[in-house]
Amino acid sequence: MVRFVLLLSLLLTYAFTVSAQPVGKLVRRHPGIVSYTFRDEFAKDVPATLDHIRQLGITDLELSNLFGKTAAEFRTWLNERGIQCSSYGVSYDDIQKKPAEVLQNAKTLGVQFVRVAWIPHEGAFDTTMVRKAAAVFNTFGQLARQQGITFCYHNHGYEFAPYGQGTIYDELMRLTNPDYVSFEMDIAWTFLPGQNPATLLAKYPKRFRLMHLKDIRKGVPGNDQGKLANENSVILGTGQLDWPTILKAVNQSSITHLYIEDESQAATEQVPQSIAYLKGL
């Protein structure tokens, strides 16, 4: 009996210690940034924009595109600054029509992930479209896997239309092979269509590998169209998202890379404050 009481006491002490840790210590890695955050700057001067990112203390980048440069040029500039490009964003058409070129660029950049962020569609996104997309993703995902690269799909909100006992997003999860297709959660485009990011992470703890971190101005209504006015992308911790709960859920998931994505025209001023917020959690 004495041994049981001592064991219970130790377990309770350990549980309290873990639960009392600051959220920041539970998150496995420091956040990187999505190139879209500084899209205007990248379009004008890639090396100078990479210098700015490095000055912010960021060493992990997700490229949304190559901004008219070659993958080899980008890799040289990244190496010179000690920045890792861990994820490379391409279009849905790219993975269908030129998969070999996509994968060659990915290997040149040294990325771990290739991701697609939009499935072309007219009107409502329906099950016919999701079945076609799942087949495309499975095919490309298998090719990527053979090259040691993981394919991810990034949500934009329209995927959460009701379907059966869940959503079309659930159907996309069901139809895609987890060996070949993983996911990147955009928190804003999970929350705005009415989903709970932490709950979705818990539902699919092994499917998500990447995450976009952005916050939404208080009072902005929900929508499922993947559109957010620039001024409604605000400093992390000042908007509608429950960051402590979400980041604790991240720690229980398979997510390995977190990227700040600030869509505001004031991103230069806001990103340092978002970094400070995450460090202070």
Backbone bond lengths (Angstrom), bond angles and torsions (degrees), N, CA, C in turn:
res aa  C-N    CA-C-N  psi(-1)  N-CA   C-N-CA  omega(-1)  CA-C   N-CA-C  phi
1 M - - - 1.459 - - 1.525 110.66 -
2 V 1.360 115.18 -41.34 1.462 119.59 -179.36 1.532 109.92 -63.10
3 R 1.380 115.28 -42.61 1.452 119.54 179.26 1.536 111.21 -62.34
4 F 1.344 115.82 -38.83 1.468 119.71 179.55 1.523 110.49 -63.67
5 V 1.322 117.14 -43.17 1.468 121.39 -179.44 1.524 110.10 -63.93
6 L 1.353 116.90 -41.98 1.453 120.68 179.67 1.533 111.22 -64.20
7 L 1.354 115.48 -42.82 1.451 119.80 178.98 1.524 111.34 -62.92
8 L 1.335 116.33 -44.85 1.462 120.81 178.92 1.522 110.40 -60.54
9 S 1.328 116.31 -40.78 1.458 120.42 179.73 1.524 111.14 -62.57
10 L 1.350 116.52 -42.95 1.464 120.57 179.30 1.518 111.60 -64.06
11 L 1.348 116.20 -41.85 1.458 120.28 179.99 1.525 111.41 -63.99
12 L 1.335 116.11 -42.58 1.460 119.97 179.36 1.520 110.99 -65.44
13 T 1.320 116.86 -38.77 1.463 120.79 178.87 1.518 110.26 -63.62
14 Y 1.359 116.12 -44.06 1.453 120.10 179.27 1.527 111.32 -63.38
15 A 1.333 116.13 -44.70 1.466 120.38 -178.99 1.516 110.80 -61.58
16 F 1.333 117.17 -40.43 1.462 120.44 -179.78 1.520 110.35 -66.55
17 T 1.345 116.10 -40.62 1.452 120.68 -179.00 1.521 110.94 -62.02
18 V 1.366 116.74 -44.43 1.461 120.53 179.89 1.517 111.03 -65.03
19 S 1.342 116.28 -45.72 1.468 119.32 -176.91 1.510 111.90 -67.81
20 A 1.344 116.34 -23.36 1.451 119.63 -177.88 1.524 112.88 -86.96
21 Q 1.334 118.22 -6.90 1.450 120.30 -179.84 1.522 110.20 -64.11
22 P 1.335 117.33 143.26 1.462 119.29 173.30 1.521 109.92 -59.30
23 V 1.329 115.64 147.93 1.451 120.15 -178.32 1.518 111.14 -57.52
24 G 1.333 116.90 -39.51 1.452 120.76 -177.84 1.510 113.48 -57.36
25 K 1.335 117.81 -30.34 1.462 120.95 -179.82 1.525 111.35 -79.65
26 L 1.316 116.71 -16.26 1.454 120.07 178.92 1.522 112.23 -86.56
27 V 1.315 116.80 -26.34 1.459 120.23 179.34 1.519 108.74 -73.85
28 R 1.333 116.32 131.86 1.459 120.56 -167.48 1.515 115.28 -73.90
29 R 1.311 119.85 -24.76 1.458 118.19 -178.74 1.519 109.91 -148.23
30 H 1.335 114.72 157.44 1.451 119.92 177.83 1.529 109.49 -69.29
31 P 1.313 117.46 146.23 1.466 118.74 -176.75 1.520 112.54 -71.11
32 G 1.334 114.52 146.70 1.445 121.45 170.03 1.513 108.25 -96.81
33 I 1.329 115.22 -156.77 1.461 118.89 -179.19 1.528 109.25 -143.69
34 V 1.329 115.64 150.59 1.459 122.37 175.72 1.526 108.07 -90.03
35 S 1.327 117.22 134.96 1.464 119.61 -178.06 1.524 111.70 -59.01
36 Y 1.339 117.67 -26.09 1.471 120.75 179.45 1.520 111.66 -58.70
37 T 1.325 117.30 -27.07 1.465 121.03 178.54 1.523 110.73 -57.65
38 F 1.332 116.64 -40.66 1.465 121.82 -179.98 1.533 110.83 -113.44
39 R 1.335 115.49 41.24 1.467 121.26 -174.49 1.524 112.80 -59.61
40 D 1.341 117.67 -40.71 1.461 119.86 -179.36 1.526 110.62 -67.52
41 E 1.326 116.67 -39.91 1.457 121.37 179.37 1.531 111.04 -66.53
42 F 1.352 116.41 -43.51 1.462 119.87 178.74 1.530 110.93 -61.21
43 A 1.321 116.65 -38.74 1.465 120.45 -178.52 1.530 111.44 -63.75
44 K 1.337 116.79 -27.05 1.471 120.80 -178.40 1.523 112.61 -91.24
45 D 1.360 117.24 -42.18 1.460 120.26 -172.69 1.528 109.32 -158.10
46 V 1.329 116.05 98.95 1.464 119.92 -176.78 1.524 112.56 -64.51
47 P 1.349 119.99 -51.94 1.471 118.89 -178.28 1.529 113.41 -58.52
48 A 1.339 117.25 -41.61 1.469 120.08 -179.48 1.525 110.88 -65.23
49 T 1.316 116.97 -36.47 1.469 120.27 179.04 1.522 110.73 -68.74
50 L 1.325 116.72 -38.38 1.468 120.17 175.75 1.529 110.36 -64.98
51 D 1.347 117.35 -36.67 1.476 120.71 175.26 1.531 110.00 -60.23
52 H 1.333 116.02 -44.15 1.468 120.88 179.62 1.529 110.83 -60.80
53 I 1.329 116.28 -44.94 1.464 120.86 -179.97 1.526 110.12 -61.27
54 R 1.321 116.77 -43.23 1.473 120.34 179.59 1.515 111.22 -65.16
55 Q 1.331 117.20 -36.62 1.465 121.20 178.29 1.528 111.94 -64.50
56 L 1.326 116.34 -26.19 1.459 120.69 176.57 1.531 111.87 -76.98
57 G 1.337 116.65 -5.03 1.462 120.63 -178.12 1.512 113.19 86.13
58 I 1.327 117.11 12.53 1.466 121.95 -178.15 1.531 109.49 -94.49
59 T 1.316 116.05 129.82 1.469 120.60 -179.63 1.533 112.51 -125.20
60 D 1.321 116.88 11.51 1.466 121.59 -179.56 1.520 108.33 -129.06
61 L 1.335 116.18 124.19 1.462 121.27 -173.50 1.526 110.65 -128.12
62 E 1.336 114.93 139.28 1.455 120.55 167.49 1.521 107.38 -109.85
63 L 1.317 115.70 118.78 1.464 120.41 178.76 1.514 110.77 -84.33
64 S 1.319 116.26 127.76 1.458 120.83 175.64 1.526 110.95 -83.47
65 N 1.322 116.95 -27.28 1.465 123.05 173.18 1.525 107.52 -165.26
66 L 1.326 116.98 -179.09 1.469 120.69 -176.17 1.531 112.90 -96.22
67 F 1.327 117.53 1.15 1.469 122.71 175.63 1.532 112.10 51.59
68 G 1.330 116.09 40.36 1.456 120.59 176.16 1.516 115.05 78.95
69 K 1.313 117.62 3.01 1.466 121.61 178.74 1.526 109.62 -101.91
70 T 1.328 115.93 169.37 1.460 119.38 175.77 1.523 109.67 -88.91
71 A 1.309 114.65 159.04 1.467 118.95 177.16 1.526 110.98 -61.42
72 A 1.349 116.70 -36.28 1.467 120.69 179.72 1.528 111.30 -65.20
73 E 1.343 116.91 -41.29 1.473 120.02 177.07 1.519 110.41 -61.18
74 F 1.331 115.67 -46.72 1.463 119.85 -179.91 1.524 110.71 -59.83
75 R 1.333 116.78 -43.94 1.471 119.81 -177.60 1.528 110.90 -61.32
76 T 1.319 117.16 -39.99 1.460 120.51 178.04 1.515 111.15 -61.79
77 W 1.324 116.40 -47.96 1.468 120.21 -179.79 1.529 111.42 -63.81
78 L 1.314 117.28 -39.43 1.463 120.78 178.83 1.524 110.79 -64.18
79 N 1.325 116.33 -46.07 1.464 120.53 -179.13 1.522 111.39 -61.61
80 E 1.323 116.53 -39.30 1.466 120.77 -179.37 1.524 111.92 -62.35
81 R 1.323 116.78 -24.68 1.468 121.21 -176.41 1.528 113.94 -108.52
82 G 1.308 116.04 0.59 1.465 119.20 179.82 1.518 113.03 69.14
83 I 1.332 116.14 32.33 1.461 121.41 178.77 1.524 109.07 -105.90
84 Q 1.320 115.97 134.90 1.456 121.81 176.65 1.524 109.24 -96.98
85 C 1.323 117.32 130.67 1.464 120.86 168.95 1.518 106.17 -95.41
86 S 1.308 116.56 104.76 1.466 120.54 -174.49 1.517 113.02 -92.65
87 S 1.350 117.15 -19.98 1.460 120.26 -177.20 1.524 109.61 -143.15
88 Y 1.320 115.38 142.57 1.465 122.40 -175.17 1.528 108.63 -127.55
89 G 1.335 116.16 118.09 1.452 121.07 -178.48 1.516 112.56 -90.01
90 V 1.330 116.14 131.46 1.468 122.52 178.60 1.523 108.65 -133.43
91 S 1.326 116.01 174.30 1.461 119.29 -178.35 1.520 111.71 -90.67
92 Y 1.316 114.48 163.03 1.472 121.83 175.48 1.529 110.08 -59.19
93 D 1.329 116.27 -42.39 1.461 119.58 178.51 1.522 111.36 -62.57
94 D 1.333 117.03 -37.94 1.465 120.72 -178.31 1.525 112.18 -58.72
95 I 1.331 116.16 -43.52 1.470 117.48 -175.36 1.529 111.65 -74.34
96 Q 1.349 116.33 -17.58 1.465 119.55 175.32 1.526 112.07 -87.35
97 K 1.342 116.77 -43.48 1.461 121.18 -168.95 1.527 114.38 -95.90
98 K 1.323 116.77 -25.63 1.473 118.22 -179.59 1.534 111.31 -143.66
99 P 1.331 116.65 56.18 1.468 119.86 -178.18 1.526 113.70 -60.63
100 A 1.326 117.45 -35.59 1.470 119.94 -178.99 1.527 110.53 -64.67
101 E 1.344 116.84 -41.87 1.466 120.84 178.48 1.524 110.70 -64.89
102 V 1.328 116.67 -42.77 1.467 120.62 178.26 1.530 110.75 -57.93
103 L 1.315 115.92 -47.55 1.458 119.82 -176.88 1.519 111.86 -70.47
104 Q 1.325 118.13 -33.09 1.459 120.18 176.12 1.524 110.17 -65.77
105 N 1.336 117.31 -44.08 1.465 120.50 176.05 1.524 111.18 -60.97
106 A 1.313 115.91 -40.67 1.464 120.45 179.88 1.525 110.94 -61.73
107 K 1.323 116.18 -43.05 1.464 120.12 179.26 1.531 111.17 -67.04
108 T 1.330 116.42 -38.74 1.467 120.19 178.09 1.520 110.82 -63.18
109 L 1.326 115.83 -41.55 1.468 120.50 178.79 1.533 112.35 -70.79
110 G 1.329 116.10 -22.20 1.458 120.10 -178.76 1.509 113.73 80.61
111 V 1.343 117.30 25.83 1.463 120.55 -175.49 1.526 111.56 -79.35
112 Q 1.326 114.15 159.59 1.458 121.88 172.37 1.524 111.31 -95.10
113 F 1.344 115.79 -25.04 1.467 121.00 -171.85 1.529 111.25 -132.15
114 V 1.324 115.05 143.69 1.462 122.69 166.01 1.516 106.04 -117.94
115 R 1.333 116.36 133.65 1.460 117.14 -178.69 1.522 112.03 -132.64
116 V 1.320 113.58 151.70 1.462 123.31 173.92 1.520 107.05 -116.19
117 A 1.345 116.70 137.83 1.464 120.01 -173.62 1.525 114.22 -116.67
118 W 1.322 117.41 6.98 1.477 118.30 -179.02 1.522 109.29 -159.37
119 I 1.310 115.70 132.89 1.463 121.46 172.84 1.530 106.76 -103.22
120 P 1.329 119.11 114.73 1.469 120.37 -178.22 1.528 111.30 -57.01
121 H 1.331 115.65 134.30 1.464 119.72 178.21 1.519 109.48 -161.20
122 E 1.306 115.40 152.95 1.463 122.60 174.93 1.520 107.62 -111.67
123 G 1.331 116.33 132.58 1.458 119.86 -179.09 1.511 111.29 69.80
124 A 1.326 116.01 -150.64 1.460 120.76 -176.68 1.527 110.83 -68.63
125 F 1.311 115.26 141.87 1.461 121.76 176.59 1.521 107.47 -82.60
126 D 1.354 116.60 116.76 1.457 118.89 -171.74 1.530 112.09 -118.30
127 T 1.316 116.18 -177.64 1.464 120.98 -174.56 1.530 112.51 -69.11
128 T 1.333 117.54 -29.09 1.470 119.22 175.81 1.523 110.03 -62.44
129 M 1.336 115.81 -43.77 1.464 120.78 179.23 1.524 111.34 -66.04
130 V 1.325 116.16 -39.16 1.465 118.22 -176.84 1.522 110.75 -70.86
131 R 1.312 117.78 -33.65 1.472 119.55 177.00 1.527 110.82 -65.55
132 K 1.334 116.53 -41.78 1.463 119.94 177.74 1.526 110.43 -63.92
133 A 1.342 115.67 -45.60 1.473 119.81 -179.58 1.520 111.37 -61.44
134 A 1.317 116.89 -41.09 1.465 120.55 -179.92 1.526 110.76 -60.57
135 A 1.328 116.38 -40.66 1.468 119.86 178.84 1.523 110.94 -65.25
136 V 1.335 116.74 -41.95 1.471 120.96 177.42 1.529 110.20 -62.33
137 F 1.325 117.08 -44.85 1.463 121.17 -178.95 1.530 111.22 -64.42
138 N 1.316 117.04 -43.36 1.467 119.99 -179.89 1.531 111.02 -61.55
139 T 1.332 115.70 -41.43 1.465 119.83 -179.26 1.525 111.26 -65.20
140 F 1.331 116.42 -50.74 1.464 119.03 -179.23 1.526 110.81 -67.90
141 G 1.327 115.75 -39.58 1.461 119.55 -179.60 1.516 112.69 -58.73
142 Q 1.324 116.29 -36.36 1.463 119.86 178.17 1.533 110.59 -68.09
143 L 1.339 116.58 -41.53 1.460 120.10 176.73 1.525 110.84 -61.72
144 A 1.325 115.86 -43.20 1.465 120.18 179.80 1.523 110.85 -63.33
145 R 1.314 115.84 -43.52 1.472 120.47 179.89 1.527 111.22 -58.14
146 Q 1.319 116.72 -37.70 1.467 120.96 179.07 1.528 111.59 -65.24
147 Q 1.345 116.04 -22.02 1.463 120.87 178.34 1.537 112.13 -98.63
148 G 1.325 116.42 7.18 1.465 120.52 179.74 1.513 113.46 77.59
149 I 1.338 117.15 21.79 1.463 122.82 -178.15 1.521 109.16 -118.17
150 T 1.328 116.71 143.64 1.467 121.74 179.63 1.521 110.25 -102.22
151 F 1.324 116.57 129.98 1.462 121.53 176.90 1.520 109.79 -90.30
152 C 1.339 115.73 136.89 1.477 121.44 178.07 1.524 110.54 -129.98
153 Y 1.331 114.90 145.78 1.465 120.75 172.03 1.516 108.83 -108.55
154 H 1.337 115.67 133.78 1.468 124.06 -178.17 1.524 109.06 -105.55
155 N 1.315 117.22 124.26 1.468 122.07 -177.11 1.527 112.31 -76.46
156 H 1.345 114.62 154.98 1.456 120.49 175.81 1.532 113.02 -132.55
157 G 1.314 118.26 10.66 1.458 119.70 172.42 1.510 115.44 108.40
158 Y 1.327 117.36 -40.80 1.469 120.20 -177.14 1.526 112.28 -66.20
159 E 1.349 116.37 -17.50 1.468 120.64 -177.78 1.533 113.25 -74.43
160 F 1.323 117.33 -9.22 1.469 120.06 -174.75 1.525 113.66 -95.10
161 A 1.330 117.39 18.68 1.465 120.27 173.69 1.527 109.11 -62.02
162 P 1.327 117.76 143.45 1.473 120.14 -179.25 1.519 111.75 -60.05
163 Y 1.329 114.93 142.14 1.464 120.71 175.41 1.525 108.09 -156.05
164 G 1.323 116.54 122.97 1.460 120.61 -178.77 1.518 111.02 57.85
165 Q 1.332 115.95 -128.55 1.457 120.80 178.92 1.521 112.22 -90.71
166 G 1.332 116.29 3.73 1.461 119.92 -177.69 1.514 111.55 -143.27
167 T 1.321 115.90 -126.06 1.461 121.84 -178.27 1.526 109.63 -134.00
168 I 1.332 115.34 169.82 1.460 119.64 175.07 1.535 110.33 -63.32
169 Y 1.332 116.31 -29.69 1.467 119.77 176.43 1.533 110.36 -62.11
170 D 1.320 116.91 -40.43 1.463 120.35 175.47 1.525 110.34 -60.38
171 E 1.337 116.34 -38.53 1.459 120.22 179.09 1.536 110.85 -66.58
172 L 1.336 116.16 -37.79 1.463 119.41 176.66 1.533 110.46 -63.59
173 M 1.313 116.13 -40.88 1.464 120.19 175.25 1.530 110.68 -58.96
174 R 1.327 115.99 -44.62 1.465 120.74 -176.63 1.525 112.02 -66.17
175 L 1.334 116.60 -38.65 1.455 121.15 -173.74 1.527 114.02 -82.29
176 T 1.316 117.20 -16.98 1.467 119.82 -178.75 1.523 110.57 -95.66
177 N 1.321 114.89 141.65 1.456 122.38 -178.51 1.532 109.19 -77.39
178 P 1.330 118.70 118.34 1.463 119.97 -178.08 1.525 113.74 -62.29
179 D 1.319 117.79 -17.45 1.466 120.46 175.15 1.524 111.72 -72.36
180 Y 1.350 116.46 -23.19 1.454 120.52 -173.80 1.525 114.44 -119.15
181 V 1.324 117.38 -19.02 1.468 120.31 -174.30 1.527 110.18 -130.09
182 S 1.323 115.34 121.93 1.463 121.95 173.65 1.529 108.17 -117.32
183 F 1.312 116.69 -175.43 1.461 119.89 -173.04 1.526 112.03 -136.54
184 E 1.331 113.84 149.89 1.464 122.21 171.40 1.526 106.80 -113.82
185 M 1.322 116.86 121.84 1.460 119.74 179.11 1.527 110.43 -89.71
186 D 1.326 115.50 122.44 1.455 120.64 167.04 1.522 106.00 -91.26
187 I 1.322 116.04 114.11 1.465 119.96 -173.51 1.524 111.54 -60.82
188 A 1.326 116.42 -43.78 1.467 119.00 -178.73 1.521 111.19 -62.24
189 W 1.345 115.98 -42.06 1.461 119.43 -177.99 1.518 113.14 -87.95
190 T 1.308 114.87 15.29 1.459 122.10 163.73 1.528 108.74 -105.06
191 F 1.332 115.21 -43.71 1.464 121.44 -177.07 1.531 112.84 -71.13
192 L 1.334 117.51 -46.07 1.467 120.30 -174.54 1.528 113.71 -61.60
193 P 1.333 120.24 -34.23 1.471 119.60 175.92 1.527 113.37 -79.03
194 G 1.347 117.15 2.90 1.460 119.34 175.12 1.515 115.81 102.65
195 Q 1.338 117.15 11.17 1.460 120.16 179.01 1.537 110.33 -95.85
196 N 1.321 115.63 158.38 1.465 121.57 175.88 1.524 107.64 -101.46
197 P 1.336 119.26 113.61 1.463 120.73 -177.39 1.526 113.61 -56.07
198 A 1.325 117.24 -42.41 1.467 120.17 -178.50 1.529 110.73 -65.02
199 T 1.320 116.72 -40.58 1.464 121.26 179.36 1.532 110.83 -65.04
200 L 1.333 116.32 -41.40 1.463 119.77 179.77 1.528 111.24 -66.57
201 L 1.319 116.87 -37.87 1.463 120.13 176.01 1.524 110.92 -61.88
202 A 1.329 116.06 -40.99 1.463 119.94 179.61 1.527 111.45 -68.59
203 K 1.330 116.54 -31.70 1.464 120.77 -179.40 1.528 111.19 -70.12
204 Y 1.337 116.22 -36.01 1.466 121.19 -178.28 1.533 110.07 -127.36
205 P 1.312 118.23 65.90 1.470 120.62 -171.72 1.520 114.75 -65.80
206 K 1.336 117.97 -20.47 1.469 120.83 -177.25 1.529 113.62 -103.96
207 R 1.326 118.45 -2.79 1.466 119.88 -173.87 1.531 112.70 -95.31
208 F 1.328 117.33 -27.88 1.470 119.61 -177.43 1.524 110.55 -88.49
209 R 1.337 115.90 131.74 1.453 121.11 179.80 1.533 112.27 -118.82
210 L 1.338 116.57 -25.47 1.456 122.31 -175.87 1.521 109.83 -131.55
211 M 1.351 116.19 159.30 1.467 119.18 178.74 1.525 110.52 -149.67
212 H 1.356 115.07 138.30 1.458 121.75 171.33 1.522 109.13 -96.10
213 L 1.321 115.39 128.63 1.459 121.80 179.75 1.526 108.87 -102.53
214 K 1.318 117.20 114.57 1.459 120.56 171.25 1.521 108.87 -153.23
215 D 1.312 115.35 154.53 1.460 120.64 -177.24 1.521 109.61 -117.34
216 I 1.329 115.10 158.59 1.462 122.49 -172.65 1.529 109.06 -119.49
217 R 1.294 115.35 131.02 1.461 120.07 -178.75 1.526 111.43 -52.72
218 K 1.333 116.58 138.46 1.455 121.23 178.87 1.527 110.07 -60.94
219 G 1.317 114.94 136.87 1.458 120.61 179.58 1.514 114.51 95.48
220 V 1.335 117.37 -13.06 1.461 119.92 177.88 1.526 108.92 -71.46
221 P 1.329 118.46 125.02 1.466 120.32 -178.29 1.526 111.99 -74.04
222 G 1.314 115.46 160.13 1.452 120.93 179.51 1.514 112.44 -72.78
223 N 1.339 115.88 156.20 1.454 121.92 170.76 1.517 108.59 -160.29
224 D 1.312 116.87 165.36 1.464 120.41 -177.54 1.518 112.23 -121.99
225 Q 1.335 116.43 28.20 1.458 120.89 -174.89 1.529 113.89 -102.20
226 G 1.319 117.41 -1.81 1.457 119.90 179.96 1.513 113.80 70.58
227 K 1.322 116.42 29.60 1.463 120.54 -179.25 1.525 109.77 -126.81
228 L 1.340 114.86 128.80 1.460 120.70 179.94 1.521 107.84 -139.76
229 A 1.330 116.67 120.69 1.461 120.12 178.05 1.525 109.71 -57.77
230 N 1.320 116.48 140.53 1.465 120.53 -175.76 1.519 113.09 -52.73
231 E 1.335 116.13 -40.54 1.466 119.02 -176.80 1.523 113.09 -69.54
232 N 1.324 116.91 -11.43 1.474 120.24 179.70 1.527 112.60 -93.44
233 S 1.335 117.16 2.09 1.467 121.81 172.38 1.524 106.74 -94.64
234 V 1.333 116.89 111.53 1.464 120.73 -169.18 1.528 111.64 -118.48
235 I 1.321 115.38 172.55 1.465 122.42 178.97 1.526 109.31 -57.29
236 L 1.326 116.19 135.21 1.458 120.09 179.34 1.531 109.88 -55.99
237 G 1.330 115.08 135.94 1.464 120.21 179.68 1.508 114.63 91.54
238 T 1.348 117.83 -7.26 1.468 120.58 179.52 1.521 112.26 -106.60
239 G 1.325 116.90 -2.34 1.461 120.38 -176.01 1.506 114.01 -109.55
240 Q 1.331 116.20 -141.51 1.463 121.98 -170.75 1.524 114.71 -93.60
241 L 1.333 118.71 -14.55 1.456 121.61 -172.13 1.532 112.62 -78.29
242 D 1.326 115.30 143.57 1.471 122.56 177.52 1.529 107.88 -91.54
243 W 1.313 116.36 85.54 1.464 120.90 -172.27 1.522 114.76 -65.64
244 P 1.320 120.35 -44.65 1.470 118.25 179.25 1.525 112.83 -56.37
245 T 1.327 117.02 -44.10 1.464 120.43 -179.45 1.523 110.94 -66.78
246 I 1.325 116.92 -43.04 1.468 120.32 -178.90 1.522 110.83 -64.35
247 L 1.320 117.50 -45.90 1.461 119.93 -176.06 1.523 112.42 -69.98
248 K 1.307 117.53 -30.06 1.467 119.01 172.87 1.535 110.24 -67.02
249 A 1.336 116.54 -37.09 1.468 119.79 177.03 1.526 110.51 -67.05
250 V 1.329 117.29 -34.69 1.463 121.43 177.24 1.527 109.43 -57.85
251 N 1.312 116.34 -41.16 1.458 120.23 -177.02 1.526 112.87 -65.61
252 Q 1.319 116.88 -20.50 1.468 121.02 178.64 1.524 111.93 -96.89
253 S 1.326 116.37 5.38 1.462 121.34 -177.04 1.528 110.43 -107.63
254 S 1.326 115.87 -172.20 1.465 121.71 177.53 1.525 112.33 -97.81
255 I 1.319 117.48 12.47 1.468 121.05 -179.14 1.527 110.32 -68.09
256 T 1.330 115.13 131.17 1.459 120.35 179.83 1.526 113.43 -117.67
257 H 1.335 117.23 -15.67 1.466 120.14 -179.28 1.526 109.44 -134.54
258 L 1.328 114.66 128.78 1.455 122.79 176.22 1.529 107.52 -113.91
259 Y 1.328 116.47 131.54 1.459 120.39 -178.47 1.525 110.16 -125.00
260 I 1.333 116.73 125.29 1.459 120.13 171.81 1.523 108.47 -70.25
261 E 1.328 116.19 130.41 1.466 121.04 173.67 1.523 107.68 -128.05
262 D 1.321 115.58 105.08 1.455 122.13 178.82 1.521 107.31 -107.46
263 E 1.330 116.92 113.79 1.460 120.91 -175.98 1.524 112.84 -89.17
264 S 1.344 116.49 0.55 1.452 121.02 -177.29 1.524 112.04 -73.92
265 Q 1.316 115.82 152.78 1.463 120.02 171.57 1.522 111.09 -71.35
266 A 1.335 116.27 -10.86 1.470 121.27 177.80 1.524 111.39 -99.66
267 A 1.335 117.34 23.68 1.466 121.19 -175.68 1.526 112.53 -57.38
268 T 1.334 117.64 -36.94 1.466 120.21 -178.94 1.519 111.18 -58.03
269 E 1.320 116.38 -38.64 1.465 120.29 178.64 1.530 111.73 -82.21
270 Q 1.312 116.68 -33.07 1.467 119.57 -173.02 1.520 114.00 -81.05
271 V 1.333 118.07 -36.06 1.462 120.19 -174.66 1.525 112.81 -58.55
272 P 1.367 120.39 -45.91 1.467 118.46 177.70 1.526 113.01 -58.30
273 Q 1.332 117.24 -34.74 1.458 120.51 178.86 1.529 111.10 -71.31
274 S 1.335 116.78 -34.89 1.462 120.29 175.88 1.527 110.73 -66.04
275 I 1.321 117.14 -40.95 1.461 121.12 177.19 1.520 110.45 -61.47
276 A 1.340 115.93 -44.23 1.467 120.64 179.66 1.525 110.87 -62.48
277 Y 1.333 116.14 -38.29 1.474 119.77 178.60 1.521 110.50 -62.46
278 L 1.314 116.94 -47.08 1.474 120.15 -178.95 1.517 110.95 -62.91
279 K 1.321 117.33 -39.89 1.464 120.47 179.17 1.516 111.43 -65.43
280 G 1.334 116.32 -29.93 1.462 120.14 -176.13 1.511 115.04 -84.41
281 L 1.327 117.22 -9.00 1.457 119.44 -178.63 1.531 111.67 -66.89
